[in-house]
Structure formats: structure tokens, C-alpha cells
Amino acid sequence: MIKEILVVCEGNLCRSPMAAAFLASVHREATVISAGLNALVGRPSPDFARDVMRERGLPIDEHRAQQITAALCKQAELILVMDNLQRRELEQRYPFAKGKVYRVGEHSQFDVDDPYRQAITVFEHCAQTIETGINEWATRLSLMADRPVIGSVHSKDQSLP
């Protein structure tokens, strides 16, 4: 079972904190944290991001942006990004992370567009898109948890995505 999940976006203000909140609510056994490739360190999520998440009962009011680090990537068993550009950048910075980096929309082949500095309707759409991807991940993660583990090595059919 995957217990450490890192969610990454650009500034760690909107998408990754929203995705982390969704994921933590459906995969309660895991520790879910978020970070940014170019984080605006210490800044809270914008009002619209906090509003759309509060409406869903998943407040992110206490979130403060943090920069991604090698340590965070090493600790994570699964790293979710918003698009393939972020995946490539993350894997270029931290080559050891290859094989555990996927998009939030990996299963349905979609990216999550950045709503930063846009209208609340864009944040609503972003939250819906993220929720769709996270629900797909939650299904996959729960299926993986039901599969047997032999020793400390997962069987081949447990590979991600």
C-alpha cells in the first residue's frame, strides 16, 4: 500500500493543495503533502481556491506554499503532477524519482490547467478536473491495497499507474 504521496504544481498555491486535500480525504491511510516546482514559499492559497475547497468541505485555509526538495521526492512513494511538462522538469531535477511520477489526470489522459489569477469559475473547473483525476487515483490505490504483497516486493501487477 502506498503511504507517502507528494502532489506537485508550479507555485504550490492552487492545484497541488487542492489535489492534496481531495486525495487525503479519499485515501486516509496515506500521508499526502504538496509542494511547488517554483513555490511562492510561505504564501497561502488564493481566496478563490480556498472558497471552492471550503464549499466541498475540504478547507485549505491553513496551507502555506513550500518548495519541492530532493528529500520530499525521496520520501514519496507516488508523486502526482499537473501536466507532462512538470513531470519532465521534476524528473530532470530528481532523476531518482522516475517511475513514481504521474499526472493527476494520468488515467484519462488530461492535464490540470492553472487557475492562478483567474475568475472563480476557472477555479471551479479546476477543482472539478482535479476531483475527477483524484477519484481515478483513489480507485487504483484501493485496488492496489487489496493485492497481496510478497515479502517487501510488490508483485508485478501492482505497478503504477
N, C-alpha and C positions, 0 to 999 in steps of 0.2 A: 504494500500500500504506500502511496506517495503521501508523505507527511510534511514536506517543506516545499512551498510553491512561491515563486517570485513573479510578480506581474510588472511589466516594464512599458513605459511610453516615453515621450520626449522630455517633458518638463516635470512629470510626476505631480501634476495638478488636477487633471480631469480624468482621462481614460483609465490609467492604471489604478488610481484609488477607487474609482467606481467599480472596475473589474474585480479588484481585490475584495471589496465589500460584497459583491454578488457571490464570488467564489467562496468566501469564508462562510456565507450564510447557507450554502448548499453542501459544502464539503467541510463539515465542522471538525473532522478528525485532524485536519491539516493546519499548520501554521502558514498563513498567507500574508505576505508583505508586498509592498510596491516600491518602485524606485524609478528614477528617470535617467535617460542617457545624457541629458543636459539639464539636470534638475535645477529648478529655482529654489534652492535649498532653504528650508525653513518657512516657505510660503504656504498658506492654506489654499485649499481648493476654492475656485471662484464661486460666487453666490449661486449662479445657475446650477453648477454641478452639485452643490450642497442641497439646493432646493429639490432637484429631480430625485436625488437619492433619499432625502427625507420623506418625500411622497411615497416612496417604495418601502419605507420602514427600515432603511439601511443608512443611517446618518454617517456622513464622513466629516463632520464638523471639527473633529479633533485631529484630522490628518494634517501633517506637515511634510512638504516635499523633501526627499532625500536623494542623493546621488547614488547611482549604481556603483558597486565596487566588486573587485575580484572575490572578496570574502562572501558577499551576498550570492554571487553566482555559484561559488563552490558549495555553499550550504544548501542551495536549492536543488531539489530532485527534478523539478519541472519549472521551466521559465516560459511565461507567456508574453508575447509582444503584440503590437497592434498591426504591424504590416511587415512585408518581407524586407524592406529597407532597414527597419530596426533589427530584424533578425540578422541580416548581414553585418550591420555595424557592431552588434553585440558579439557575434561570433568572431569578428575581426579583432575586437579588443580583447576578448577572452576565448581563445581557440579551444580551451579545455571544455567549454560549455556546449560545443557542437554535439548534437544528438539529444539534447534536452531542451532545445529552444523551438517553440512553435507559436503560431499566431493564435490569438483568441478565436478567430474565425477559421481555423485550420480545417475543420471537418466539412464545412460548407463552402470553403474557398472564398472567404471575404476578408477585407481589411476593415479596420475601425478608424474612420476619419476623425481628425482632431477638431473638437468643437471650440477650442480656446478662442476667447474674444468674439464669439458669435452669439446669435439670438438663442433664447431659451428653447425654441423649437428644435434647434440643432442639437442642443444638449439632450433633449427628449429622445430624438432619433438615435443619438449616440448611445444613450442608456439602453434603449431597446435592442440595438445591434449587439452591444456587449452582453446583455442578458441572454440573447439567443446563443451566442458563442459559449458563454459560461454554462448554460444548460446542457449543451452538447458535451462539453468537457466533463461536467458532473456525471453524466450518464457513462461516459468512458471510464472515468475514475472509479465509479461504483462497480462497474463490470470487472475492472482490474482487481479490485479489492476482494472480489468473490473467487478469484482464481487461486489455485494452490501455489505456494512458494516452496521450492525445494532448497533446503539449506538457506544460504543468503543470496542465492542467484535466482532471479525470476525466470520462469520458463519462457521460451522464445515467443509464444503467442501473447505475452504480456507487454510486448514492446509498444511504444507510443508511436503514433498518436492513437 
